């Protein structure tokens, strides 16, 4: 499945506690939310997380799970499965016994179905990747077009009929306008951007989409608090922000082997 560089994995020194992203379903509002599940030395720690739901603000004890995909060897279709969080080694989540709607039941390789883009030729290919790979993570993967192992970017597949939206933005050093930009475009041009408003070319400081709008709202709130008159200007429409993992309200006492 290729070597990966994850945002949540391999980010700590050997022996330190880190986390992987799981999900839970709130028993009150039934919404699905991300949650951090902790591990140490390659094995998940025993834990009974209790969180404050970020949707309904209710304190609940939750049972985290990991949603994975697999290719059914019988019907040849991609299916989804939920793996419950358990105090087991991380690599045990790469294989699971599943039951498909077609009647198949057995052990299969599981992971995340991702669009893998080569950073050299930018060819996309849908692959079953490591179960811990997150959207936007880097990995070393063999590119069939380049005929060599290349640095690649893994992304969650877009729904059919939807156009990929710019996920980053920057303030142009020349005209000071806020311009949207694709992460793929920056990677392809090694960080170089061209402003479509004034044709400025350079290496901008990029931020997630909606950063400058949020900054403007914070400044406006600060001005209101201090009694300063509101400065006239045009607002910008923002993008729906991906929910952050809910914080554990009552952390467990890990049993370290």
C-alpha positions as CSV (number, residue, x, y, z in Angstrom):
1,X,0.0,0.0,0.0
2,X,3.0,2.3,0.0
3,X,5.0,4.1,2.7
4,X,3.0,6.9,4.2
5,X,3.5,10.2,6.1
6,X,0.4,10.8,8.2
7,X,-0.7,13.9,10.1
8,X,-1.6,11.8,13.1
9,X,0.9,9.0,12.8
10,X,4.7,9.0,13.3
11,X,4.5,12.5,14.7
12,X,6.0,11.7,18.1
13,X,9.2,10.1,19.3
14,X,9.4,6.4,20.1
15,X,7.6,5.7,23.4
16,X,5.5,8.9,23.4
17,X,1.7,8.8,23.4
18,X,0.0,9.7,20.0
19,X,-3.4,9.2,18.5
20,X,-5.3,8.0,15.5
21,X,-8.6,9.4,14.3
22,X,-11.7,7.3,14.9
23,X,-15.4,8.2,14.8
24,X,-18.3,7.9,17.2
25,X,-22.1,8.3,16.9
26,X,-23.7,10.5,19.5
27,X,-26.5,8.7,21.3
28,X,-28.4,11.9,21.7
29,X,-28.4,13.6,18.3
30,X,-27.2,10.6,16.3
31,X,-24.5,12.7,14.5
32,X,-21.1,11.1,13.6
33,X,-18.1,13.0,14.9
34,X,-14.3,12.4,14.8
35,X,-12.5,11.5,18.0
36,X,-8.9,10.9,19.1
37,X,-8.0,7.4,20.1
38,X,-4.6,7.1,21.8
39,X,-1.8,4.6,21.3
40,X,1.8,4.0,22.5
41,X,4.6,1.9,21.1
42,X,2.4,0.7,18.2
43,X,-0.5,-0.4,20.4
44,X,-3.8,1.2,21.4
45,X,-4.2,1.9,25.1
46,X,-7.1,0.7,27.1
47,X,-9.5,3.7,27.3
48,X,-13.2,4.5,27.8
49,X,-13.6,8.0,26.3
50,X,-16.3,10.3,27.4
51,X,-16.7,13.4,25.3
52,X,-18.8,16.5,24.9
53,X,-20.5,16.2,21.5
54,X,-19.6,19.0,19.2
55,X,-23.0,18.9,17.6
56,X,-25.5,18.9,20.5
57,X,-23.1,19.8,23.4
58,X,-24.1,16.8,25.4
59,X,-21.6,14.8,27.6
60,X,-21.8,11.2,26.5
61,X,-19.7,8.0,26.9
62,X,-18.9,6.8,23.4
63,X,-17.7,3.6,21.6
64,X,-15.3,4.7,18.8
65,X,-15.1,2.9,15.5
66,X,-13.0,3.1,12.4
67,X,-14.8,3.1,9.0
68,X,-12.8,1.1,6.4
69,X,-13.3,-0.2,2.9
70,X,-12.6,-3.6,1.3
71,X,-13.0,-5.2,-2.1
72,X,-15.4,-8.2,-1.9
73,X,-13.8,-11.2,-3.6
74,X,-17.2,-12.6,-4.4
75,X,-19.2,-9.7,-5.9
76,X,-16.1,-7.6,-6.9
77,X,-17.5,-4.4,-5.4
78,X,-16.1,-2.0,-2.9
79,X,-17.9,-2.2,0.5
80,X,-17.6,-0.5,3.9
81,X,-17.2,-1.9,7.3
82,X,-16.9,-0.6,10.9
83,X,-14.0,-1.8,13.1
84,X,-14.5,-1.1,16.8
85,X,-11.7,0.5,18.8
86,X,-9.8,-2.0,20.9
87,X,-6.6,-2.1,22.8
88,X,-4.7,-4.0,20.1
89,X,-1.7,-3.3,17.9
90,X,-2.3,-0.8,15.1
91,X,-1.3,-3.3,12.3
92,X,-4.1,-5.6,13.3
93,X,-6.6,-3.1,11.7
94,X,-5.3,-4.0,8.2
95,X,-7.2,-7.3,8.1
96,X,-10.7,-8.1,9.3
97,X,-13.4,-10.7,9.0
98,X,-16.4,-9.2,7.1
99,X,-19.8,-10.1,5.9
100,X,-20.9,-8.7,2.5
101,X,-24.5,-8.2,1.3
102,X,-23.8,-10.7,-1.4
103,X,-23.4,-13.5,1.1
104,X,-19.6,-13.6,1.3
105,X,-18.1,-14.0,4.8
106,X,-14.4,-14.2,5.4
107,X,-11.1,-12.5,6.1
108,X,-10.1,-9.6,3.7
109,X,-7.6,-6.8,3.6
110,X,-9.1,-3.5,4.6
111,X,-8.0,0.1,4.3
112,X,-9.1,3.4,2.9
113,X,-10.1,3.8,-0.7
114,X,-8.3,7.0,-1.8
115,X,-7.5,8.9,-5.0
116,X,-3.7,8.8,-5.2
117,X,-2.1,11.5,-7.3
118,X,1.6,11.4,-8.4
119,X,3.4,14.7,-7.6
120,X,5.5,14.3,-10.7
121,X,3.0,13.6,-13.6
122,X,-0.1,14.3,-11.6
123,X,-1.9,11.1,-12.8
124,X,-4.7,10.0,-10.5
125,X,-5.4,6.4,-9.6
126,X,-7.9,5.0,-7.0
127,X,-6.2,2.7,-4.6
128,X,-6.9,0.8,-1.4
129,X,-4.5,2.5,1.0
130,X,-3.4,2.1,4.6
131,X,-6.2,2.2,7.1
132,X,-4.6,5.1,8.9
133,X,-4.0,7.3,5.9
134,X,-5.9,10.6,6.2
135,X,-7.0,13.1,3.5
136,X,-4.1,15.0,2.2
137,X,-1.4,12.7,3.6
138,X,1.8,12.0,1.6
139,X,3.0,8.5,0.7
140,X,5.6,6.8,-1.5
141,X,3.8,4.9,-4.2
142,X,4.6,3.3,-7.6
143,X,3.4,5.4,-10.5
144,X,2.5,3.4,-13.5
145,X,2.9,6.4,-15.8
146,X,6.3,7.4,-14.5
147,X,7.4,3.7,-14.1
148,X,9.0,4.5,-10.8
149,X,8.2,5.1,-7.1
150,X,7.1,8.7,-6.6
151,X,6.0,11.0,-3.9
152,X,2.2,11.0,-4.0
153,X,-0.8,12.7,-2.3
154,X,-3.8,10.7,-1.1
155,X,-7.2,12.4,-1.1
156,X,-10.7,11.2,-0.3
157,X,-12.6,10.5,-3.5
158,X,-14.9,13.3,-4.6
159,X,-18.6,12.5,-5.2
160,X,-19.7,12.2,-8.8
161,X,-20.8,15.4,-10.4
162,X,-18.9,17.7,-7.9
163,X,-16.1,19.9,-9.0
164,X,-13.0,20.0,-6.7
165,X,-13.0,23.3,-4.8
166,X,-10.0,25.3,-3.9
167,X,-9.0,24.2,-0.4
168,X,-6.4,26.9,0.3
169,X,-6.1,30.7,0.0
170,X,-3.4,33.4,0.3
171,X,-3.1,37.2,0.3
172,X,-1.3,38.4,-2.8
173,X,1.8,40.3,-1.9
174,X,1.2,42.8,-4.7
175,X,-2.6,43.6,-4.8
176,X,-3.3,42.3,-1.3
177,X,-6.4,40.5,-2.6
178,X,-7.3,37.1,-1.1
179,X,-7.0,34.4,-3.8
180,X,-8.1,30.8,-3.7
181,X,-5.7,28.0,-4.8
182,X,-5.7,24.3,-5.1
183,X,-3.2,22.3,-3.0
184,X,-2.5,20.2,-6.0
185,X,-1.5,23.3,-8.0
186,X,0.9,24.4,-5.3
187,X,2.5,20.9,-5.1
188,X,2.8,20.8,-8.9
189,X,4.5,24.2,-9.0
190,X,6.6,23.5,-5.9
191,X,4.9,26.3,-3.9
192,X,4.9,28.9,-6.6
193,X,1.6,30.8,-7.2
194,X,0.3,33.2,-9.8
195,X,-2.3,35.8,-8.8
196,X,-5.1,35.9,-11.4
197,X,-6.0,39.5,-10.4
198,X,-2.6,41.2,-10.9
199,X,-0.4,38.5,-12.4
200,X,2.0,38.6,-9.4
201,X,4.2,35.4,-9.2
202,X,5.8,34.3,-6.0
203,X,5.8,32.0,-3.0
204,X,2.8,33.0,-0.8
205,X,1.9,32.2,2.7
206,X,-1.1,29.9,2.3
207,X,-3.9,29.1,4.8
208,X,-7.0,26.9,4.8
209,X,-9.9,28.3,2.9
210,X,-11.9,30.7,5.1
211,X,-8.8,31.8,7.2
212,X,-9.0,35.5,6.2
213,X,-12.8,35.7,6.6
214,X,-12.4,34.2,10.1
215,X,-9.6,36.7,10.8
216,X,-11.9,39.6,9.7
217,X,-14.7,38.4,11.9
218,X,-12.4,38.3,14.9
219,X,-11.2,41.8,14.2
220,X,-14.8,43.0,13.8
221,X,-15.7,41.4,17.1
222,X,-12.7,43.1,18.8
223,X,-13.7,46.5,17.3
224,X,-17.3,46.1,18.6
225,X,-16.0,45.2,22.0
226,X,-13.8,48.3,22.2
227,X,-16.5,50.5,20.7
228,X,-14.6,51.3,17.5
229,X,-16.9,52.0,14.5
230,X,-17.1,49.2,12.0
231,X,-14.9,49.6,8.9
232,X,-16.9,49.3,5.6
233,X,-15.9,46.5,3.3
234,X,-17.2,43.6,1.3
235,X,-17.6,40.3,3.0
236,X,-16.5,37.0,1.6
237,X,-18.4,33.8,1.6
238,X,-16.7,31.0,3.6
239,X,-16.4,27.3,3.2
240,X,-17.9,24.8,5.6
241,X,-15.2,23.9,8.1
242,X,-14.4,20.2,8.7
243,X,-15.3,19.4,12.4
244,X,-12.3,19.0,14.7
245,X,-12.0,15.9,16.8
246,X,-14.0,16.3,20.0
247,X,-12.0,16.7,23.2
248,X,-12.2,13.9,25.7
249,X,-13.9,15.3,28.8
250,X,-12.8,12.6,31.2
251,X,-9.6,10.9,29.9
252,X,-8.9,7.4,30.9
253,X,-6.0,6.2,33.0
254,X,-4.0,4.2,30.4
255,X,-2.6,0.8,31.4
256,X,0.8,0.8,29.9
257,X,2.3,-2.7,29.5
